[in-house]
Amino acid sequence: MVHIVTFNSADTIRHCLQSIPKDSRIATLVTDNNSSDDSAGIVEREFSEVQLIRSAVNLGYAGAHNRGFAEAVRGGFDYVLLLNPDATLGADFLENFGSALLQSPGYAFYSPKILRVDRDMLPLSPPLIDAAGMVLNSQARHLDRGSEETDRGQFDESSDVFGGTGAALFVSTAALKRLELRGASRDQDKFKIYPQLKVNEDQRLQVFDEAFFAFREDAELAWRAKNIGLKTRYIPKIKVYHRRSVTPTRRAQIQPEINSWSVRNRFLMQIVNFRITRDLGMLLPGILIWNLVVLLGVFLKERSSLQGLREVVALFPRAWERRTILKNMS
């Protein structure tokens, strides 16, 4: 199954859906996050073969994909491809994915090679890498491998990677069942930040952390998967083309709210997943030094992200509870 989350995506959703081959083996589901533009209307009028769910509220990237995960499990699908509405599939993606399953079976995630496109959704020439899998470095920073490098074939070998970007990522539904993480007494603390998440919560599989809303939820999931022994395989033969709008080098031009989410989610991700016994190499450069750099940056320069730090405090008991539950899942 292919699952796409739209939010004011009218300028790209046609390109995205047109790139998905009409094949009886593929079911496509679009969850619209209460767009104010014609995203849902375009899907409904022009792509009758696509199932559309209109959410009455904006569930965020995490919540909306959790709805898709639940539909994939209920539908009996073996894999779900998360695909951004500003991304398109390359030729022969289905055949290449089938080959990947034969050559590298048993992985929880399969990450394609993702290449950049221009504003008109046309591939750049020479080709520019958007992501060749995800890495987690000693500063506890997750980075898209090869991002903004010219594609010279340097990432043309399949390999195990830390994770994959949520712009295009294959997920095993068997893994989804293992990755679902529900809190106990503190799970509902997320409603303090996002009360709309109460809507139809029982229809969602709690795989992505919905308190993240958007940004870094793919890295948190990858780290959580690693902690319970699940792996990601990078498959360069599968190509996806992506119009990326948010990059670390454009932080000053990004909406302040997004930067605040990024700060908040960095700390929440570490609270849940960092293990000194497994991640000792991150302790000094990442947990101590880089986190201090982030905090100084917020207090001295990016004060609009102070709200993100306040939300870390509000969500800390929930994150610690999730940490404890995850340890018992390992």
matplotlib code that plots the C-alpha trace (Angstrom):
import matplotlib.pyplot as plt

x = [0.0, 1.1, 0.1, 0.3, -0.5, -1.6, -1.8, -2.3, -0.5, -2.6, 0.5, 2.2, -0.3, -1.1, 2.5, 2.8, -0.3, 0.4, 3.8, 2.3, 1.7, -1.8, -1.2, -3.5, -0.8, -0.8, -3.5, -3.1, -4.5, -4.4, -5.1, -5.8, -5.0, -7.9, -6.3, -7.6, -6.7, -8.1, -5.8, -8.6, -10.8, -8.1, -7.7, -11.5, -12.2, -9.2, -8.0, -11.1, -8.8, -7.3, -9.0, -9.3, -9.7, -10.6, -9.5, -11.7, -8.5, -4.9, -3.3, 0.2, 2.5, 2.8, -0.9, -2.0, 0.5, -0.5, -4.0, -2.5, -0.5, -3.8, -5.4, -2.4, -2.6, -6.4, -6.1, -3.6, -0.8, 2.7, 4.3, 3.3, 5.2, 5.2, 5.3, 5.3, 2.9, 5.9, 7.6, 7.3, 8.3, 11.0, 10.5, 10.3, 10.0, 7.7, 10.0, 13.1, 11.4, 10.5, 14.1, 15.2, 12.9, 14.5, 18.1, 17.7, 14.7, 13.6, 14.3, 11.8, 12.5, 13.7, 15.0, 15.3, 17.7, 16.0, 17.0, 16.0, 13.6, 13.0, 9.9, 8.2, 8.9, 11.5, 14.7, 17.8, 20.7, 23.3, 21.3, 21.4, 21.0, 18.3, 18.9, 20.7, 19.4, 19.8, 22.7, 23.0, 26.3, 28.2, 26.5, 23.2, 22.2, 20.4, 21.4, 20.2, 23.3, 24.7, 22.2, 23.0, 25.9, 26.0, 25.1, 28.2, 27.3, 29.0, 25.9, 25.1, 25.7, 23.0, 23.9, 22.4, 21.8, 20.5, 17.1, 15.3, 13.6, 9.8, 9.6, 9.8, 10.1, 8.9, 7.8, 6.9, 3.5, 5.0, 7.4, 4.6, 3.0, 6.3, 7.0, 3.6, 4.3, 1.5, 2.1, 0.3, -0.7, 1.1, 0.3, -2.6, -0.1, 0.2, -3.3, -2.0, 0.0, -2.3, -5.9, -7.1, -5.3, -8.2, -10.3, -10.6, -7.5, -8.8, -8.5, -4.7, -1.8, 0.6, 3.8, 5.1, 5.1, 2.2, 3.5, 6.2, 3.4, 5.9, 9.7, 12.2, 9.5, 11.2, 14.5, 12.9, 11.2, 14.5, 16.3, 13.5, 13.6, 17.3, 16.8, 14.6, 16.8, 15.0, 17.0, 16.8, 18.2, 19.2, 18.3, 19.7, 17.9, 14.6, 14.6, 12.3, 12.3, 11.6, 11.0, 12.5, 11.6, 13.2, 16.9, 19.4, 21.1, 17.8, 16.9, 16.8, 14.1, 12.0, 8.8, 9.6, 7.0, 8.8, 12.2, 10.5, 9.2, 12.6, 14.2, 11.5, 11.6, 15.4, 15.3, 12.2, 13.9, 17.0, 15.0, 13.2, 16.0, 19.5, 21.2, 24.5, 25.5, 24.9, 25.5, 28.5, 30.2, 27.5, 27.6, 30.3, 30.0, 26.2, 24.3, 26.6, 28.3, 25.9, 22.8, 24.4, 25.0, 21.4, 20.2, 22.6, 21.3, 17.7, 18.3, 20.7, 19.5, 16.3, 14.1, 11.0, 12.0, 11.7, 8.2, 9.7, 11.7, 8.6, 6.9, 9.9, 9.2, 5.5, 6.1, 9.1, 7.0, 5.4, 8.7, 10.3, 7.3, 7.9, 11.6, 10.7, 8.2, 10.7, 13.4, 11.0, 10.4, 14.1]
y = [0.0, 3.6, 6.1, 9.9, 12.7, 15.9, 19.4, 22.2, 20.1, 21.0, 22.1, 18.7, 16.0, 15.4, 14.7, 12.4, 10.3, 10.2, 8.6, 5.6, 2.8, 1.5, -2.0, -4.4, -5.1, -1.5, 0.2, 4.0, 5.8, 9.6, 11.1, 14.8, 16.8, 19.3, 21.3, 24.7, 24.3, 21.9, 19.0, 16.6, 17.8, 17.0, 13.5, 12.9, 14.3, 13.1, 9.8, 7.6, 4.6, 6.3, 5.9, 9.3, 10.0, 13.5, 14.3, 16.9, 18.2, 18.5, 15.5, 16.4, 14.2, 11.7, 11.3, 11.1, 8.4, 6.5, 6.4, 5.0, 2.4, 1.2, 0.9, -1.0, -3.5, -3.9, -4.3, -7.2, -5.5, -6.7, -3.3, 0.3, 3.0, 6.4, 8.9, 12.7, 14.6, 16.5, 13.3, 11.1, 7.5, 6.5, 4.0, 0.3, 1.0, -2.0, -4.4, -3.0, -3.3, -6.9, -7.6, -5.9, -8.2, -11.2, -10.1, -8.5, -10.1, -9.5, -5.8, -3.5, -0.6, -0.1, 3.3, 4.3, 6.7, 10.1, 12.7, 16.4, 18.0, 21.7, 23.7, 22.2, 18.7, 18.0, 16.1, 18.3, 18.0, 17.0, 14.8, 16.1, 13.7, 14.4, 11.4, 8.1, 6.8, 8.4, 8.4, 9.3, 11.0, 11.4, 14.7, 12.9, 14.6, 12.6, 13.6, 12.6, 10.8, 12.5, 15.4, 18.1, 16.1, 15.6, 12.0, 10.4, 6.9, 7.2, 5.7, 3.0, 0.0, -1.4, -1.1, -1.1, 2.4, 4.0, 4.9, 6.5, 9.8, 9.8, 11.5, 8.0, 4.9, 1.3, -0.1, -3.7, -4.0, -6.8, -4.3, -1.8, -4.2, -4.4, -0.6, 0.5, 2.3, 3.5, 5.1, 4.3, 7.1, 9.9, 9.2, 11.7, 14.5, 15.0, 16.4, 19.4, 20.5, 19.1, 18.7, 17.8, 14.5, 13.3, 13.0, 9.4, 8.3, 4.7, 4.6, 5.2, 2.8, 4.6, 4.0, 7.6, 9.6, 12.0, 14.5, 15.3, 16.4, 16.9, 16.8, 14.3, 11.7, 9.5, 9.7, 8.9, 5.9, 4.7, 5.0, 3.3, 0.5, 0.1, -0.2, -3.2, -4.8, -3.8, -2.7, -0.4, -1.4, 1.3, 0.2, 2.6, 0.9, 2.2, 5.9, 8.6, 12.3, 14.9, 18.7, 19.4, 22.7, 22.3, 21.8, 22.6, 25.3, 27.2, 27.4, 31.2, 31.1, 28.4, 29.3, 29.9, 27.3, 24.6, 25.4, 25.3, 21.8, 20.8, 21.9, 20.2, 16.9, 16.7, 16.6, 14.3, 11.8, 11.6, 11.3, 8.2, 6.6, 7.5, 4.6, 5.3, 1.7, 1.6, 5.2, 6.1, 7.8, 10.4, 11.4, 14.1, 15.5, 15.2, 14.9, 17.4, 19.7, 19.9, 20.1, 23.0, 24.6, 24.2, 25.7, 28.7, 29.2, 29.3, 31.6, 34.0, 33.9, 31.9, 32.9, 31.9, 28.3, 28.8, 27.5, 24.2, 24.0, 24.7, 21.8, 19.5, 20.3, 19.6, 16.4, 15.1, 12.8, 11.2, 10.8, 9.2, 6.8, 5.9, 5.4, 2.9, 1.0, 0.9, -0.6, -3.4, -4.0, -4.4]
z = [0.0, -0.7, 1.9, 1.2, 3.7, 2.1, 3.7, 1.2, -1.4, -4.4, -6.4, -6.3, -5.5, -9.2, -10.0, -7.1, -7.8, -11.6, -10.8, -9.0, -11.6, -12.1, -10.8, -9.1, -6.5, -5.4, -3.3, -2.7, 0.2, 0.7, 4.1, 3.9, 7.0, 6.7, 3.9, 3.1, -0.6, -3.2, -2.3, -1.3, -4.2, -6.8, -5.4, -5.3, -8.8, -10.8, -9.1, -8.6, -8.0, -4.9, -1.5, 0.3, 4.0, 4.9, 8.4, 10.2, 11.9, 11.2, 12.8, 11.8, 9.7, 12.6, 13.4, 9.8, 8.9, 12.0, 10.5, 7.3, 9.3, 10.9, 7.5, 6.1, 9.0, 8.7, 5.0, 5.3, 3.4, 3.9, 3.3, 3.3, 1.3, 3.0, 0.2, 0.5, -1.8, -3.2, -4.2, -7.3, -8.0, -10.5, -13.2, -12.3, -8.6, -7.9, -9.7, -7.9, -4.6, -5.3, -6.1, -2.9, -0.9, -2.5, -2.0, 1.4, 3.2, 6.8, 7.2, 8.9, 6.6, 3.0, 2.1, -1.6, -3.2, -3.3, -5.8, -5.9, -8.3, -9.2, -8.5, -11.5, -10.1, -12.8, -11.9, -11.6, -14.0, -13.0, -10.5, -6.9, -3.9, -1.5, 0.7, 0.4, 3.7, 7.1, 9.5, 13.2, 14.1, 17.3, 17.9, 18.1, 14.9, 12.2, 8.7, 5.2, 3.8, 0.8, 0.9, -1.6, -3.2, -6.9, -7.6, -9.1, -8.1, -4.7, -3.0, -5.6, -3.3, -1.1, 2.6, 6.1, 7.4, 10.6, 9.0, 6.1, 5.6, 5.9, 2.5, 0.9, 3.1, 2.8, 6.2, 6.9, 8.6, 10.7, 12.1, 12.7, 15.2, 17.1, 16.9, 18.3, 21.5, 23.7, 27.1, 30.2, 32.6, 30.8, 27.1, 27.0, 27.9, 24.1, 24.2, 26.2, 23.1, 20.4, 21.6, 18.1, 18.4, 20.5, 17.3, 16.2, 18.1, 18.2, 14.4, 14.5, 15.2, 17.6, 15.6, 15.0, 18.2, 17.7, 20.2, 17.6, 15.2, 12.4, 11.9, 13.3, 13.8, 11.2, 13.0, 16.4, 14.8, 13.3, 16.7, 18.5, 15.9, 16.4, 20.1, 19.6, 17.0, 13.8, 10.8, 7.7, 4.3, 1.7, -1.9, -4.5, -7.4, -6.1, -7.0, -5.8, -6.7, -4.0, -3.9, -0.5, 1.2, 4.7, 5.0, 7.9, 5.7, 5.3, 9.0, 9.0, 6.3, 7.9, 9.8, 13.5, 14.5, 12.5, 14.1, 17.5, 16.7, 15.6, 18.9, 21.0, 19.1, 19.2, 23.0, 23.2, 20.8, 23.0, 26.3, 24.9, 22.9, 24.2, 26.0, 27.6, 27.3, 23.5, 22.6, 24.8, 21.9, 21.7, 25.4, 25.2, 21.7, 21.4, 24.6, 26.5, 24.0, 21.0, 23.2, 25.0, 21.6, 20.7, 24.1, 23.7, 20.2, 21.4, 24.3, 22.5, 18.9, 18.1, 21.0, 19.0, 19.9, 23.6, 23.2, 22.1, 25.3, 27.3, 25.6, 26.3, 30.0, 29.7, 27.8, 29.8, 32.1, 29.0, 27.2, 30.3, 30.5, 26.9, 27.6, 30.4, 28.2, 25.3, 27.6, 28.4, 24.7, 23.9]

ax = plt.figure().add_subplot(projection="3d")
ax.plot(x, y, z, "-o")
ax.set_aspect("equal")
plt.show()
